[in-house]
Amino acid sequence: MHRNYYGLALCSLFLLGCENENNLKVQYPITETVDISDTYFGIQVSDPYRWLEDDMSEKTADWVQQQNEVTAEFLNRIPFRGKIFNRLEELWNYEKVSPPFTEGEFTYFYKNDGLQNQSVLYRTDKSGNTEVFIDPNNFSADGTTSLAGISFTKDGSLAVYQISEAGSDWRKVILINALTKEILEDTLFNIKFSGLSWNKSEGFFYSSYDLPEDGSILSAKTDQHKLYYHKIGTKQSEDQLIFGNSIKRRYVGGYVTEDNSLLIISAANTTTGNELYYKDLRNPKSEIVTLIGNFDNSHSVVHFQDEHLYILTNLNAPNRRLVKAPLSSPAPENWTDVIPERDMPLSVSTGAGYLFASYLKDATSLIEQYDLNGNKIRDIKLPAIGTASGFSGKWNDTILYYTFTNYVIPPTIYSFDPTSGESNLYRKPDVKFNPDDYESKQIFYTSKDGTRIPMIISYKKGLKLNGKNPTILYGYGGFNISLTPSFSVSNLVWMEMGGVYAVPNLRGGGEYGKKWHDAGRQFNKQNVFNDFIAAAEWLIANKYTSPDFLAIAGGSNGGLLVGATMTQRPELFKVALPAVGVLDMLRYHKFTAGAGWAYDYGTADDSKEMFEYLLGYSPYHNLRKGMNYPATLITTADHDDRVVPAHSFKFAARLQAVNDGPNPTLIRIETNAGHGAGKPTRMILQETTDRLAFTLFCMGKKDI
């Protein structure tokens, strides 16, 4: 493989200055290029930074260190960076408590005193005595090992929990006596994308992949998911393979119904559409039975009672419906509607003997209560317009809990009496701010093709529409995921400093059901970018901001969104903040579980047309010499085994090489962290500080 090096003659390309009074000059490390290319349908595409995909090489580690040093030097110049951190820390330092849940004789809840790196799991007995059950802050000295899920037996006597080290999706599993907190067996290793579901108190089901035979465990392709059963008192090597040996599926999950009657198995090859199976655990000799044998639609079993399955499905219902299927003849032709499809996307939870229908109405929550026959009991009145989550519990619970939030109301817990329909305040967080000082409103704007798009804009009251307000435009637009209103201390600090925070509900998400999702995937993906660009143009036209004061932000698929829009319309934005982004659209499917994202993206191997479409917007491939790109702070982490950091590495290297404008291009690479889940508070505060400080500094801010 032929290698080229940037020599001294090109060093001037890496010394950047600008007219801004703040010092934005950066001298970047010189990144080696290699002469390597791939041929797709007769078309050759170069990949000069391919070597950065090797996360096990010393060269890559050296590059990461050099880039982090350059980024740290730049961020240290920002005079008000410490002020932002101090204010973030001050506001973040409030007690955060989860809704309670009952397991056996105890009531459990999570609590963070304020600045603890990880939330602690507590429990209270019937006498009112409260104790620490599991404290993840003791898992590691630096707080980077987190509690990543726990499951109890029906009687609450045993529990099994997952831990994640450095944010990795690969987990360890530990079995304990829940009464004494004694560890009972050797730790189970190498479990990924898995729930934990008990078969009575005899054992539990979990999912994982075979470890790669060579190469990096963090970036190697994981293609065949398997469902296992671990019997208590046996070794992990003796665990029984339940599903996924002869049939290759990328995502397999299994869970046991609350009454311990059935094992429900879901199997999929992409993030949308799944097969559905069940096994009758009441009969030791029972075989696995196919409920749905194709990937054409999405289905999940939400309840089982009186020999009937209650299935949430989008079969013949793009917005989903809840159906009842007799176990004796569960084929779709025998389904009957319990909650029919409506013009809003539906999700269903269960608890206290009832069904709870949660609808999205213009990306905000609408909740209704039903009985098992589909008779509507009531509309549930929420405290305001926003997001309600919860309304779930055990079938015999008498009280349920839900959490309500929006952009100016911190997550507030309410108890709910399903008999009377009465909600009562259970716990309100004590955040040191006055929500009456802030405004959050929903507007609708028109995208390029005439589609009407909702957007919620939040800011401190008294905002002047003069085009000079620092604004963060945040988006996602993919994988049927809905962005609903939620409170964030980082956004509060941003608004407190005079900033505007705007969130459009782009196509590709789930805010308006399957049709909305389909309108933003594969050959429709450009619609998502157009929606985001149109949101920026609306904010500018209505004088909330201007290109000199507009930043765009997003993570994961949202990082792709930022990368695509900043390469298509660089003049529209002052700052770009792509986080853990999918940025190389020709090779994303070659790492970890990336091939499962093909339903949304398609792959470069599918057809010449799909290859050309992906190449047309792939951020890494569309960086051009001679362009003036926005000031860019790319963020990723060395243990991200969901979207491998090579996406961000390669994008940063090429952007530093081609950008001829005055704006800096930096990459911030967190060590001992992953895609985001389980990240300790310390890291979150530091990264948030750097993003906000970088954004304001590059907009010309001298102080706050």
Beta strands, then each sheet from edge to edge (+ up, - down):
strand 1: 3-4
strand 2: 33-34
strand 3: 37-40
strand 4: 43-46
strand 5: 96-97
strand 6: 101-103
strand 7: 106-112
strand 8: 120-124
strand 9: 130-134
strand 10: 145-152
strand 11: 158-165
strand 12: 170-177
strand 13: 182-183
strand 14: 188-192
strand 15: 197-199
strand 16: 203-209
strand 17: 225-231
strand 18: 240-243
strand 19: 251-256
strand 20: 262-268
strand 21: 275-280
strand 22: 289-292
strand 23: 299-305
strand 24: 308-313
strand 25: 321-326
strand 26: 336-339
strand 27: 346-351
strand 28: 354-361
strand 29: 364-370
strand 30: 376-380
strand 31: 387-390
strand 32: 400-405
strand 33: 412-417
strand 34: 422-427
strand 35: 438-446
strand 36: 452-460
strand 37: 471-474
strand 38: 500-504
strand 39: 550-555
strand 40: 575-579
strand 41: 631-637
strand 42: 665-670
sheet 1: 1+ 2-
sheet 2: 3+ 4-
sheet 3: 5+ 7- 6+
sheet 4: 5+ 7- 8+ 9-
sheet 5: 10+ 11- 12+ 13-
sheet 6: 10+ 11- 12+ 14-
sheet 7: 15+ 16- 17+ 18-
sheet 8: 19+ 20- 21+ 22-
sheet 9: 23+ 24- 25+ 26-
sheet 10: 27+ 28- 29+ 30-
sheet 11: 31+ 32- 33+ 34-
sheet 12: 35+ 36- 38+ 37+ 39+ 40+ 41+ 42+
end
